[in-house]
Amino acid sequence: MDAPPLLTRAVDTAMDRSVVLGYTSIGSGVRRRFWPADPEPGSLAGKRVLVTGATSGIGEAMARSFLDLGATVHLLGRNPDKVSDYARELRLEVPNADIVEEVCDISDLDAVRDFATDLAGRVEALHGLVHNAGLMPPERTESAQGHEMSLAAHVLGPHLMTHLLRERLVAGPGSVVWMSSGGMYGSGLATRDDDEIEYRRGEYKGVQAYARTKRMQVVLADAWATELAGTGVLVESMHPGWVRTPGVSESLPTFDKVVSRLLREPEDGADTAVWLVATRPASGGEHFWHDRAQRPTTFGWQREQDPDLRARLLEYVATVTATPRLG
Ligand SMILES: NC(=O)c1ccc[n+]([C@@H]2O[C@H](COP(=O)([O-])OP(=O)(O)OC[C@H]3O[C@@H](n4cnc5c(N)ncnc54)[C@H](O)[C@@H]3O)[C@@H](O)[C@H]2O)c1
């Protein structure tokens, strides 16, 4: 039976105020008693979904959930062996699994251009695109085009891919989900200075670069939602919670140990993305989701996003990816 809305709201607010409760398995465990219904079985039959970073952690679980709902899943990873190993495993586990193996380094703009152009020639419509691939480099490294790696993999590559697959998404119409992070709450955007956006000066801190590019993803999702308004394409960003994945154990080993028993399982981390693509909920206002509900993009004590910095980011992204500037 549905809980009374007042109680639901009270529990949800308490979870939001306590990060430890809300982001852990306790949060998803409690909220799932009240959250909106699961997608109908077979709801993605005949639909086509592309998942980046699909051979590990949250992406791996997400690919499986999309297949279980009947979708054709394009499994995208950087390493062809890992992609084909996971595809083979899924074909054994999921009867009639329709999987397309895709290889692309999302941080490499030339590779993204080649991949997306090729995919657009192979498919008529795309119903889901989840920008899930992510990383937290401990030191400043650069992509093939010389961009700071977390900026390239979280922001520039996914933006270019969205641009190049735009017509296929409109034909769906599809849903685009940016897998951001609650870590973005701890960061604003960069200043107007290109060297700062690219972390070319000062001490590089991987956690900071990660959080800032996750904040940028939220801004990009919002800008794309505006750009595609009226086309039927949904664009959202989300936080998966704190999830037990190879990414977390490699990049944040201490955090992984301390909260180990409270981490969510990868299926829980993938849940909101799968639910968004499969149910296409009506969405207005802020396009940031966690546990099947829209959440604010700033807490009360934070300043609203500076519109000048937002504009500067969108201009920078457009310039380096050679795409039209989003509004
Ligand atoms: N696990 C968590 O607690 C958590 C919390 C918040 C946000 N996230 C986000 O969820 C997403 C998935 O994270 P995860 O924890 O499953 O990590 P993971 O490291 O287990 O998986 C990430 C995948 O992305 C791939 N990837 C990285 N760079 C790539 C590139 N340039 N091109 C193609 N693929 C690339 C990796 O190879 C890997 O397969 C990330 O975007 C991460 O920022 C995770």
The ligand as a MOL file (V3000), in Angstrom:
LIG
                    3D

  0  0  0     0  0            999 V3000
M  V30 BEGIN CTAB
M  V30 COUNTS 44 48 0 0 0
M  V30 BEGIN ATOM
M  V30 1 N 30.3090 4.1190 -7.0850 0
M  V30 2 C 29.8550 5.2150 -6.4900 0
M  V30 3 O 29.6900 5.2760 -5.2560 0
M  V30 4 C 29.5260 6.4300 -7.3150 0
M  V30 5 C 29.0410 7.5660 -6.6330 0
M  V30 6 C 28.7190 8.6900 -7.3940 0
M  V30 7 C 28.8580 8.6690 -8.7680 0
M  V30 8 N 29.3500 7.5660 -9.3940 0 CHG=1
M  V30 9 C 29.4880 7.6070 -10.8540 0
M  V30 10 O 28.9780 6.4260 -11.4260 0
M  V30 11 C 29.6760 6.1320 -12.6500 0
M  V30 12 C 30.1460 4.6800 -12.6280 0
M  V30 13 O 31.0730 4.5420 -11.5620 0
M  V30 14 P 31.5090 3.1440 -10.9120 0
M  V30 15 O 31.6030 3.3910 -9.4700 0
M  V30 16 O 30.6830 2.0570 -11.4500 0 CHG=-1
M  V30 17 O 33.0230 3.0730 -11.4540 0
M  V30 18 P 33.8430 1.9130 -12.2100 0
M  V30 19 O 35.2420 2.4030 -12.2580 0
M  V30 20 O 33.5900 0.6090 -11.5640 0
M  V30 21 O 33.2110 1.9420 -13.6580 0
M  V30 22 C 33.4490 3.0360 -14.5270 0
M  V30 23 C 33.6230 2.5230 -15.9390 0
M  V30 24 O 33.8780 3.6640 -16.7920 0
M  V30 25 C 34.9050 3.2770 -17.6850 0
M  V30 26 N 35.6220 4.4390 -18.2280 0
M  V30 27 C 36.4110 5.3090 -17.5590 0
M  V30 28 N 36.9480 6.1870 -18.4230 0
M  V30 29 C 36.4880 5.8500 -19.6550 0
M  V30 30 C 36.7160 6.3650 -20.9460 0
M  V30 31 N 37.5400 7.3920 -21.1620 0
M  V30 32 N 36.0770 5.7950 -21.9880 0
M  V30 33 C 35.2440 4.7470 -21.8000 0
M  V30 34 N 35.0220 4.2010 -20.5990 0
M  V30 35 C 35.6430 4.7400 -19.5420 0
M  V30 36 C 35.8320 2.3990 -16.8530 0
M  V30 37 O 36.6860 1.6340 -17.6800 0
M  V30 38 C 34.8080 1.5660 -16.0990 0
M  V30 39 O 34.4090 0.4680 -16.8980 0
M  V30 40 C 30.8220 7.1350 -12.7360 0
M  V30 41 O 30.4740 8.1800 -13.6120 0
M  V30 42 C 30.9510 7.6500 -11.3130 0
M  V30 43 O 31.4610 8.9660 -11.2770 0
M  V30 44 C 29.6950 6.4400 -8.6950 0
M  V30 END ATOM
M  V30 BEGIN BOND
M  V30 1 1 1 2
M  V30 2 2 2 3
M  V30 3 1 2 4
M  V30 4 1 4 5
M  V30 5 2 4 44
M  V30 6 2 5 6
M  V30 7 1 6 7
M  V30 8 2 7 8
M  V30 9 1 8 9
M  V30 10 1 8 44
M  V30 11 1 9 10
M  V30 12 1 9 42
M  V30 13 1 10 11
M  V30 14 1 11 12
M  V30 15 1 11 40
M  V30 16 1 12 13
M  V30 17 1 13 14
M  V30 18 2 14 15
M  V30 19 1 14 16
M  V30 20 1 14 17
M  V30 21 1 17 18
M  V30 22 2 18 19
M  V30 23 1 18 20
M  V30 24 1 18 21
M  V30 25 1 21 22
M  V30 26 1 22 23
M  V30 27 1 23 24
M  V30 28 1 23 38
M  V30 29 1 24 25
M  V30 30 1 25 26
M  V30 31 1 25 36
M  V30 32 1 26 27
M  V30 33 1 26 35
M  V30 34 2 27 28
M  V30 35 1 28 29
M  V30 36 1 29 30
M  V30 37 2 29 35
M  V30 38 1 30 31
M  V30 39 2 30 32
M  V30 40 1 32 33
M  V30 41 2 33 34
M  V30 42 1 34 35
M  V30 43 1 36 37
M  V30 44 1 36 38
M  V30 45 1 38 39
M  V30 46 1 40 41
M  V30 47 1 40 42
M  V30 48 1 42 43
M  V30 END BOND
M  V30 END CTAB
M  END
